[in-house]
Amino acid sequence: MATIRRERCLEYYDRLFANYGHLDDQKFREIARELKLDMEIFERDMNDSATIARVNKDIYLGSSVGVRGTPTIFINGSITKARTLENFQAIVVKELEKDGKRADLREGQVRE
């Protein structure tokens, strides 16, 4: 939304994530007021048909590939539940090996 892009974007997103599970239009507006965003622009953006269409498209695309929340992480097109560096590395190495490649993660190199 334009007003969030222009004003205090990261603070707004931080507050959204801090309130995850309790978000609705009222909470969106409450956060905007707390951050002293321009509420006229905020309301216009909230009701903008192009903004609504984009959000709905993102929701549809996410759900069509299995996204159910954040974070959702994909490695080589598959959702992973890995959350540690070691687990990510193991999955990446396994995926590279499927393609006949070898990874030296200490050196950041991939070899045929």
Stockholm file with secondary structure:
# STOCKHOLM 1.0

chainA/1-112         MATIRRERCLEYYDRLFANYGHLDDQKFREIARELKLDMEIFERDMNDSATIARVNKDIYLGSSVGVRGTPTIFINGSITKARTLENFQAIVVKELEKDGKRADLREGQVRE
#=GR chainA/1-112 SS CHHHHHSCHHHHHHHHHHTTTSCCHHHHHHHHHHTTCCHHHHHHHHTCHHHHHHHHHHHHHHHHTTCCSSCCEEETTEEECCCSHHHHHHHHHHHHHHTTCEEETTTTEEEC
#=GC SS_cons         CHHHHHSCHHHHHHHHHHTTTSCCHHHHHHHHHHTTCCHHHHHHHHTCHHHHHHHHHHHHHHHHTTCCSSCCEEETTEEECCCSHHHHHHHHHHHHHHTTCEEETTTTEEEC
//
